[in-house]
Amino acid sequence: MSDPVITRRTLLAGAAAAAGGAVLGGLPALGQQPGAAAPPADPTKAPGAPVAAVGQRSPFVHPGRAPVGETAGTSLTPLQDLAGTITPADLHFTRVHAGIPAIDPARHALLIHGLVDRPVELSVADLQRYPSATRVHFIECSGNGGAAYHAPRPDMTPQQVDGMVSQSEWTGVPLALLLRDVGVKPEAKWFLAEGADAARMARSIPLAKAHDDALVVWVQNGEPLRPEQGFPIRLLLPGYEGNTNVKWLRRIKLGESPFMTMWETSKYTDPLPGGKIRQFSLEMDAKSVITTPAYPERLSGSGWWPIRGLAWSGRGRITRVDVSTDGGATWANADLLTPLSTKAQVRFEHLWHWDGRESLLMSRAVDDQGYVQPTTAALRAARGPGTEYHFNGIRAWRVARDGAVTFEAAT
């Protein structure tokens, strides 16, 4: 007798049945938020809540960022609680160095000066009169993954491992249009972007990036930027490390060379073995992370389980994601579920039949530049134990015989 035909739908149905309620659509099991009013036993027997000016999540859905620090700190995106690739604006990770400034957009302006023919100060309203562009891109903090690299723990969630990356749809004016209007002098090769926060974050950016795909944005996911995301305007540099995407943008100055601010000398400069440093390592390398199964999930039994996650590259487009269930001994191609756009995240999935034995799950991203996500051991050999930025080594999750899933310091 011939083997039965196993379809994707059959596998998904089996995975859902095996989950026993532990996984729903790739997200953790839902539970009512503490303190919320209990819903009626039969919602068809009672009128529902009235409409409101601002919509709310269901009390059974309550993802949240994980704040670390205060005025100098970050809030981590709950990667394990999300599907697709667009991060809700209120869950987009935040990194601040001197708190979140309160800025009146009517009083805010962007100064463009330096090696230009016609220096100009543009209000937010002036910027919004320019032709706009809308694009989907991720932003990743250059320190994302540092905790897992320096001090890995079995009880780390995807949020704690890689929660300083998020993706949004952004709308703004191409920086190239603004520079065309002011007239760039031939000797200009770099520009300084400075923010209006108390830290006055300022980074030097190659001028070629401005002419490529840089945007000055004021809209995120269809609404004005949130204050922690740079309201009223921010710089968006697709694929570049997060701190260069200067928030609360107030000044762009063109010059002949890097401006060597404190943010690119005492900060965001990476020590390497042999007494060397890695400076202006602006592009984020290809990377991936499995978001389920992951700590604190527990597989309820053997059978089909979906391995799901995210992959991205700051150098181009993700072309392949490989998944291993045996610690890297063998690899299989995962399905890529979302559009393959440049400098944007893709959602991947691989259906895995777990036989109940201890397993080690890994993912490996490949981009259109031919770059392959390295092992953590290879990254450590190249960068050394003291590196502080660009942690894109392969992540791993151990599945024990009892189904418990924990983070593993990949070798």
C-alpha positions as CSV (number, residue, x, y, z in Angstrom):
1,M,0.0,0.0,0.0
2,S,1.3,3.5,-0.9
3,D,2.3,6.0,1.8
4,P,-0.5,8.4,2.8
5,V,-0.3,11.9,1.3
6,I,0.7,14.4,4.1
7,T,-0.4,17.9,3.2
8,R,0.7,21.2,4.8
9,R,-2.9,21.6,6.2
10,T,-2.7,18.1,7.7
11,L,0.6,18.9,9.4
12,L,-0.7,22.2,10.8
13,A,-3.8,20.5,12.1
14,G,-1.7,17.9,13.8
15,A,0.6,20.6,15.3
16,A,-2.4,22.4,16.7
17,A,-3.8,19.2,18.2
18,A,-0.5,18.3,19.7
19,A,-0.2,21.7,21.2
20,G,-3.1,21.1,23.4
21,G,-3.7,24.8,23.6
22,A,0.0,25.6,24.3
23,V,0.4,27.4,21.0
24,L,-2.1,29.3,19.0
25,G,-1.2,30.7,15.6
26,G,2.5,30.8,16.7
27,L,1.7,32.9,19.7
28,P,1.7,31.8,23.4
29,A,-1.5,30.6,24.9
30,L,-3.9,33.5,25.7
31,G,-5.1,34.3,29.2
32,Q,-7.3,37.0,30.6
33,Q,-5.5,39.9,32.0
34,P,-5.7,40.1,35.8
35,G,-8.3,42.4,37.1
36,A,-10.3,42.4,33.9
37,A,-14.1,41.8,34.1
38,A,-15.1,38.3,33.2
39,P,-16.8,38.0,29.9
40,P,-20.4,36.6,29.8
41,A,-20.7,32.9,29.4
42,D,-22.7,33.5,26.2
43,P,-21.8,36.7,24.4
44,T,-24.9,36.4,22.2
45,K,-27.1,37.1,25.3
46,A,-25.8,40.5,26.3
47,P,-25.0,43.7,24.5
48,G,-21.3,44.3,24.0
49,A,-19.1,47.3,24.9
50,P,-19.7,50.7,23.3
51,V,-17.5,52.0,20.5
52,A,-14.6,54.3,21.7
53,A,-12.3,56.9,20.3
54,V,-9.3,54.7,20.6
55,G,-9.4,50.9,20.2
56,Q,-8.1,48.5,22.9
57,R,-6.6,45.1,22.8
58,S,-8.7,42.2,24.1
59,P,-8.2,41.6,27.8
60,F,-7.1,38.1,26.7
61,V,-4.2,39.6,24.7
62,H,-1.6,41.6,26.7
63,P,1.9,41.7,25.2
64,G,4.3,44.2,26.7
65,R,7.8,45.5,26.3
66,A,10.4,44.7,28.9
67,P,11.9,48.0,30.2
68,V,15.5,48.0,31.3
69,G,16.9,51.2,32.9
70,E,15.1,54.5,33.1
71,T,16.2,57.8,31.4
72,A,19.1,55.8,29.9
73,G,17.6,52.5,29.0
74,T,15.6,50.4,26.6
75,S,12.3,48.6,26.3
76,L,12.4,45.2,24.5
77,T,9.9,44.1,21.9
78,P,8.1,40.8,22.8
79,L,9.1,38.9,19.7
80,Q,7.5,35.7,21.0
81,D,4.1,37.4,21.2
82,L,3.9,38.7,17.7
83,A,3.2,37.3,14.2
84,G,3.9,38.6,10.8
85,T,6.7,41.2,10.5
86,I,5.1,44.6,11.4
87,T,5.6,45.5,15.0
88,P,2.8,47.5,16.6
89,A,4.0,51.0,17.3
90,D,3.4,50.7,21.1
91,L,5.6,47.5,21.1
92,H,8.4,48.8,19.0
93,F,11.7,48.6,21.0
94,T,13.0,51.8,22.5
95,R,16.5,52.9,23.2
96,V,17.1,56.3,24.9
97,H,20.2,57.9,26.4
98,A,18.6,60.8,28.3
99,G,14.9,60.1,28.5
100,I,12.1,60.9,26.0
101,P,11.8,64.6,25.2
102,A,8.5,66.4,24.9
103,I,8.6,68.4,21.7
104,D,6.0,70.8,20.2
105,P,5.9,70.0,16.5
106,A,4.9,73.6,15.7
107,R,8.2,74.8,17.3
108,H,10.5,72.1,15.9
109,A,12.7,72.6,12.9
110,L,15.4,70.8,10.9
111,L,18.5,72.8,10.1
112,I,20.5,71.7,7.1
113,H,23.9,73.5,6.8
114,G,27.6,73.0,6.4
115,L,29.0,72.3,2.9
116,V,25.8,73.3,1.1
117,D,25.0,76.2,-1.2
118,R,21.8,77.2,0.5
119,P,21.5,76.5,4.2
120,V,17.9,76.1,5.2
121,E,15.7,75.6,8.3
122,L,12.6,73.5,7.6
123,S,9.6,73.2,9.8
124,V,7.7,70.0,10.1
125,A,5.0,71.5,8.0
126,D,7.6,72.4,5.3
127,L,8.9,68.8,5.3
128,Q,5.4,67.4,4.9
129,R,5.0,69.4,1.6
130,Y,7.7,67.4,-0.1
131,P,6.9,64.3,-2.1
132,S,6.8,61.4,0.3
133,A,7.8,57.7,0.3
134,T,6.4,54.8,2.3
135,R,8.6,51.8,3.0
136,V,8.9,48.8,5.3
137,H,12.2,48.4,7.1
138,F,13.5,47.1,10.4
139,I,15.5,49.0,13.0
140,E,17.9,47.0,15.2
141,C,20.0,48.3,18.1
142,S,23.7,47.6,17.5
143,G,23.8,46.1,21.0
144,N,21.0,43.7,20.3
145,G,21.9,40.2,21.6
146,G,24.6,41.4,23.9
147,A,23.0,39.8,27.0
148,A,22.8,36.4,25.3
149,Y,26.4,36.8,24.1
150,H,28.0,37.8,27.4
151,A,25.8,36.2,30.0
152,P,23.5,33.6,28.4
153,R,20.9,31.9,30.7
154,P,18.6,29.0,30.0
155,D,15.6,31.1,31.1
156,M,16.0,33.8,28.5
157,T,13.0,34.5,26.2
158,P,13.3,35.6,22.6
159,Q,12.4,39.1,24.0
160,Q,15.4,39.0,26.3
161,V,17.7,37.5,23.6
162,D,16.9,39.7,20.7
163,G,14.2,42.2,21.7
164,M,16.0,45.3,20.4
165,V,14.8,44.8,16.8
166,S,11.4,45.9,15.4
167,Q,9.9,46.6,12.0
168,S,7.5,49.2,10.9
169,E,6.0,50.9,7.8
170,W,7.6,54.3,7.6
171,T,6.5,57.4,5.7
172,G,8.6,60.5,5.1
173,V,10.6,62.5,2.6
174,P,13.8,61.1,0.9
175,L,16.8,62.9,2.3
176,A,18.1,63.1,-1.2
177,L,15.3,65.5,-2.2
178,L,16.2,67.8,0.7
179,L,19.9,67.8,-0.2
180,R,19.1,68.5,-3.9
181,D,17.3,71.6,-2.8
182,V,20.1,73.0,-0.6
183,G,22.8,72.1,-3.1
184,V,25.6,69.9,-1.9
185,K,29.2,71.1,-2.4
186,P,31.5,68.6,-4.2
187,E,33.9,68.2,-1.3
188,A,31.1,67.0,1.0
189,K,31.4,63.2,1.8
190,W,29.8,62.8,5.2
191,F,26.9,64.3,7.1
192,L,26.2,64.7,10.8
193,A,22.7,63.9,12.1
194,E,21.9,65.4,15.5
195,G,18.8,64.9,17.8
196,A,17.0,67.3,20.0
197,D,17.0,65.1,23.1
198,A,19.0,66.0,26.2
199,A,21.8,63.6,25.1
200,R,22.1,65.3,21.8
201,M,22.8,62.1,20.0
202,A,24.9,62.8,16.9
203,R,26.3,60.4,14.4
204,S,28.4,60.7,11.3
205,I,26.9,59.1,8.2
206,P,28.5,58.6,4.7
207,L,26.8,61.0,2.2
208,A,26.2,58.1,-0.2
209,K,23.6,56.8,2.3
210,A,21.7,60.0,2.0
211,H,21.5,59.7,-1.8
212,D,20.6,56.0,-1.5
213,D,17.6,55.2,0.7
214,A,17.6,57.6,3.7
215,L,14.3,59.1,4.8
216,V,13.3,61.9,7.2
217,V,10.1,60.3,8.6
218,W,7.1,61.5,10.6
219,V,4.7,58.6,10.2
220,Q,5.0,55.1,11.6
221,N,2.5,52.4,10.8
222,G,0.0,55.0,9.5
223,E,0.1,57.4,12.4
224,P,2.5,60.1,13.7
225,L,5.6,58.8,15.3
226,R,5.3,57.9,19.0
227,P,7.4,60.2,21.3
228,E,9.8,57.4,22.1
229,Q,10.2,56.8,18.4
230,G,11.3,60.3,17.6
231,F,8.2,62.5,17.3
232,P,7.9,64.8,15.4
233,I,10.6,63.6,13.0
234,R,13.4,61.1,12.9
235,L,16.1,59.9,10.5
236,L,15.6,56.4,9.0
237,L,18.7,54.7,7.5
238,P,17.5,51.3,6.3
239,G,19.9,48.5,7.4
240,Y,22.1,50.8,9.5
241,E,22.6,50.2,13.2
242,G,19.8,51.7,15.3
243,N,21.7,54.6,16.9
244,T,22.4,56.2,13.5
245,N,18.6,56.4,12.9
246,V,18.7,59.6,14.9
247,K,15.4,60.4,16.7
248,W,14.0,63.9,17.3
249,L,16.1,65.0,14.4
250,R,17.0,68.7,14.5
251,R,20.2,69.2,12.5
252,I,22.0,67.8,9.5
253,K,25.5,69.2,8.8
254,L,27.5,68.2,5.7
255,G,31.3,67.9,5.9
256,E,34.4,66.4,4.3
257,S,35.0,63.6,6.9
258,P,33.4,62.0,9.9
259,F,32.8,64.4,12.8
260,M,34.1,62.0,15.4
261,T,31.5,62.7,18.0
262,M,31.6,61.1,21.5
263,W,29.0,58.7,20.2
264,E,31.5,57.2,17.7
265,T,34.6,57.4,19.8
266,S,33.7,56.5,23.4
267,K,30.5,54.7,22.2
268,Y,29.6,52.5,19.2
269,T,33.3,51.7,18.6
270,D,34.0,48.0,19.0
271,P,37.2,46.7,20.6
272,L,38.7,43.7,18.8
273,P,41.4,41.2,19.7
274,G,45.0,42.4,19.3
275,G,44.3,45.9,20.5
276,K,42.4,47.0,17.4
277,I,39.0,48.6,17.1
278,R,36.1,48.3,14.7
279,Q,34.6,51.7,13.8
280,F,31.7,52.8,11.6
281,S,30.5,49.3,11.4
282,L,27.2,50.7,10.2
283,E,25.4,47.9,8.4
284,M,23.6,45.2,10.4
285,D,24.6,41.7,9.3
286,A,22.2,38.9,8.4
287,K,20.6,37.4,11.4
288,S,17.7,35.1,12.5
289,V,16.0,34.0,15.7
290,I,13.5,31.3,16.4
291,T,10.5,32.7,18.3
292,T,8.7,29.4,18.9
293,P,9.4,26.9,20.4
294,A,11.3,29.0,22.9
295,Y,11.5,29.5,26.6
296,P,9.2,29.3,28.6
297,E,7.2,27.0,26.2
298,R,6.8,23.3,26.9
299,L,5.9,20.9,24.1
300,S,3.0,18.7,25.3
301,G,4.1,15.6,23.4
302,S,5.7,14.2,20.3
303,G,4.3,14.9,16.9
304,W,4.3,17.8,14.4
305,W,5.4,21.2,15.7
306,P,6.0,24.4,13.8
307,I,9.3,26.1,14.2
308,R,8.8,29.8,13.5
309,G,10.9,32.9,13.6
310,L,12.2,36.1,12.0
311,A,15.2,36.8,9.7
312,W,16.6,40.1,8.5
313,S,19.7,41.6,6.9
314,G,20.9,45.2,6.8
315,R,22.9,44.6,3.6
316,G,20.0,43.5,1.4
317,R,17.3,40.9,1.1
318,I,17.0,37.5,2.9
319,T,17.0,34.7,0.4
320,R,17.1,31.6,2.6
321,V,16.6,30.5,6.1
322,D,17.9,27.1,7.2
323,V,16.6,25.3,10.3
324,S,18.4,22.5,12.2
325,T,16.8,20.3,14.9
326,D,20.0,18.4,15.7
327,G,22.4,21.2,16.8
328,G,23.7,22.0,13.4
329,A,24.5,18.5,12.2
330,T,22.0,18.8,9.4
331,W,19.9,21.7,8.0
332,A,16.6,22.0,6.1
333,N,15.2,25.0,4.2
334,A,12.5,26.8,6.0
335,D,9.4,28.3,4.2
336,L,9.6,32.0,3.9
337,L,6.1,33.3,4.6
338,T,6.3,37.1,3.9
339,P,7.5,39.2,1.0
340,L,11.3,39.2,0.5
341,S,12.1,43.0,0.7
342,T,15.4,44.7,1.0
343,K,16.5,45.5,4.5
344,A,13.3,44.1,5.9
345,Q,12.4,41.2,8.1
346,V,10.9,37.9,6.8
347,R,8.9,35.4,8.8
348,F,10.0,31.8,8.4
349,E,8.5,28.5,9.3
350,H,9.6,24.9,9.4
351,L,7.3,22.0,10.3
352,W,9.2,19.5,12.5
353,H,8.2,16.1,13.7
354,W,9.5,15.7,17.2
355,D,10.1,12.2,18.3
356,G,10.4,13.0,22.0
357,R,14.1,12.9,22.2
358,E,16.3,15.8,23.4
359,S,16.8,18.2,20.5
360,L,18.7,21.5,19.8
361,L,16.9,23.9,17.4
362,M,18.8,26.5,15.4
363,S,18.2,28.9,12.5
364,R,20.6,30.3,10.0
365,A,19.9,33.3,7.7
366,V,21.4,33.9,4.2
367,D,21.1,37.2,2.3
368,D,21.4,38.2,-1.4
369,Q,25.0,39.2,-0.8
370,G,25.9,35.6,-0.2
371,Y,26.5,36.3,3.5
372,V,25.7,33.4,5.9
373,Q,24.9,33.9,9.5
374,P,27.9,32.6,11.5
375,T,28.0,30.4,14.5
376,T,28.6,32.2,17.8
377,A,31.9,30.4,18.1
378,A,33.1,31.9,14.8
379,L,31.8,35.3,15.8
380,R,33.6,35.1,19.2
381,A,36.8,34.1,17.4
382,A,36.6,37.1,15.1
383,R,35.4,39.7,17.6
384,G,36.7,38.4,21.0
385,P,34.9,38.3,24.4
386,G,34.9,42.1,24.8
387,T,32.9,43.0,21.7
388,E,29.9,45.2,22.5
389,Y,28.0,45.4,19.2
390,H,26.6,43.4,16.2
391,F,25.8,40.1,17.9
392,N,24.5,38.1,15.0
393,G,25.7,34.6,15.9
394,I,23.3,31.6,15.5
395,R,20.9,31.2,18.4
396,A,19.8,27.8,19.8
397,W,16.9,26.4,21.9
398,R,17.1,23.1,23.7
399,V,14.1,20.9,23.8
400,A,14.3,18.4,26.7
401,R,12.6,15.0,26.8
402,D,9.8,16.4,28.9
403,G,9.2,19.1,26.3
404,A,10.6,22.0,28.2
405,V,12.3,24.6,26.0
406,T,15.3,26.6,27.2
407,F,17.8,29.0,25.6
408,E,21.2,27.5,24.8
409,A,24.5,29.3,24.5
410,A,25.2,28.2,20.9
411,T,28.8,27.2,20.1
